[in-house]
Amino acid sequence: MENYRITIHHEGKVDFYTYSPPIEKLGAGRPLPKAPVFYNPAMKLNRDIAVYAVRAHQQLTGRNLKICEPLTGCGIRGIRFALEIEGVDEIVINDLSPDAFNVAKRNVEMHNLQGKIQVFNKDANLFLAENAAYGKRFDVVDIDPFGSPVTFLDSALSVLRKNEGLLCLTATDMAPLCGVHRDACLRKYGGVPLRTMYCHEVAVRLLISCAVLSAAKREIALTPLLSHSTDHYIRTYLKTSSGAENTNESVEQLGYLIHCPHCHFRQLKPGIARTLTGKCPLCGGDILIGGPLWCGKIQSREFVSQTLENAKKEGDKKSIKLLSTILEESDSPATYYDLHLICDQLNLPCPKLDKVMIRLKERGYLVTRTHFKNNALKTNAPISEILRAIREAQ
């Protein structure tokens, strides 16, 4: 580590250190050297929301928490959980990298948290397997990898409480999930993606579906509480409940997505064994079929509201803005309409989103903004009414 310099960072209520490449290696035109311990400042919003969401889980369950983070990096997420959430009894963090282990351990010691946070240096799946006994189960397991979380899903579920546990998942491999690499998505997530204007929501639903099927093997049902797509990643928070009946109800929320690339018709069809036709019911064109994926709600109004309240108490404007939009759309229909893409196809200038929304509301349709895209809306209006509203708003 002698070739790297120590850098002190501040995030939330935590001061912590990582190693950064030496200044002389950061010259113009040179590739950025790889730091020995991973810390990504761009994921601060992810960690901010995680703090508010786990705090909401503690508040809604009224139970003191045991938290597990098997891919900790420099340890910042686990340390923030310890310092910023009341009612946390124990946190266990782990990283395979010896350098990360040493940095995380030092950061824990900087805040005198040795009595609350244990630090381990093991393979993540092995570490989780060693904690799979019933007496060791965690209330929260947070999987935040570089890439896909699916490699760790089964192990994470083996250590999570079967009732009212909280599974937190991040996926950064957006190219497969958004349909750029279809075969890779099918291999990893067990579902076919679609390259549509609402591909980021499809990505969230594919991730949830994969987690639901993994949990179903253990007769555990998963219910989405909060999901968001931000920058280069997607994130979802899922609550557990046990039993065959609950698991069946969860699995029944899986199904397929029908999308017409010609007229923008789309429909979620729950049911794995359902027979799907190959023609669009509106225009008669050939349809695309994606999935299996999650067809139910991806937000819980109660959970999002509590998470938003926690963000407001901290005065976190960026998180408040994101969570407020998620709360607004929490009861909206699945998928969204990107006005820019639609207007490009119609060869029309794109009107202001508010004008289109007002016209749809005047006709009695449900319509909201969406956090997935700034210039997109969610609505139960048919595509013909959306096109009519766009033309009238010119």
Secondary structure as GFF3:
##gff-version 3
##sequence-region A 1 394
A	DSSP	beta_strand	5	11	.	.	.	ID=ss1
A	DSSP	beta_strand	14	20	.	.	.	ID=ss2
A	DSSP	three_ten_helix	23	25	.	.	.	ID=ss3
A	DSSP	three_ten_helix	41	43	.	.	.	ID=ss4
A	DSSP	alpha_helix	44	61	.	.	.	ID=ss5
A	DSSP	beta_strand	65	69	.	.	.	ID=ss6
A	DSSP	alpha_helix	76	84	.	.	.	ID=ss7
A	DSSP	beta_strand	88	94	.	.	.	ID=ss8
A	DSSP	alpha_helix	98	110	.	.	.	ID=ss9
A	DSSP	beta_strand	117	120	.	.	.	ID=ss10
A	DSSP	alpha_helix	124	129	.	.	.	ID=ss11
A	DSSP	three_ten_helix	134	136	.	.	.	ID=ss12
A	DSSP	beta_strand	140	143	.	.	.	ID=ss13
A	DSSP	three_ten_helix	150	152	.	.	.	ID=ss14
A	DSSP	alpha_helix	153	159	.	.	.	ID=ss15
A	DSSP	beta_strand	166	171	.	.	.	ID=ss16
A	DSSP	alpha_helix	174	177	.	.	.	ID=ss17
A	DSSP	alpha_helix	182	189	.	.	.	ID=ss18
A	DSSP	alpha_helix	199	216	.	.	.	ID=ss19
A	DSSP	beta_strand	220	230	.	.	.	ID=ss20
A	DSSP	beta_strand	233	242	.	.	.	ID=ss21
A	DSSP	alpha_helix	244	251	.	.	.	ID=ss22
A	DSSP	beta_strand	254	259	.	.	.	ID=ss23
A	DSSP	beta_strand	266	270	.	.	.	ID=ss24
A	DSSP	beta_strand	288	294	.	.	.	ID=ss25
A	DSSP	alpha_helix	301	314	.	.	.	ID=ss26
A	DSSP	alpha_helix	317	329	.	.	.	ID=ss27
A	DSSP	beta_strand	337	338	.	.	.	ID=ss28
A	DSSP	alpha_helix	339	346	.	.	.	ID=ss29
A	DSSP	alpha_helix	353	362	.	.	.	ID=ss30
A	DSSP	beta_strand	367	370	.	.	.	ID=ss31
A	DSSP	beta_strand	373	379	.	.	.	ID=ss32
A	DSSP	alpha_helix	383	392	.	.	.	ID=ss33
###
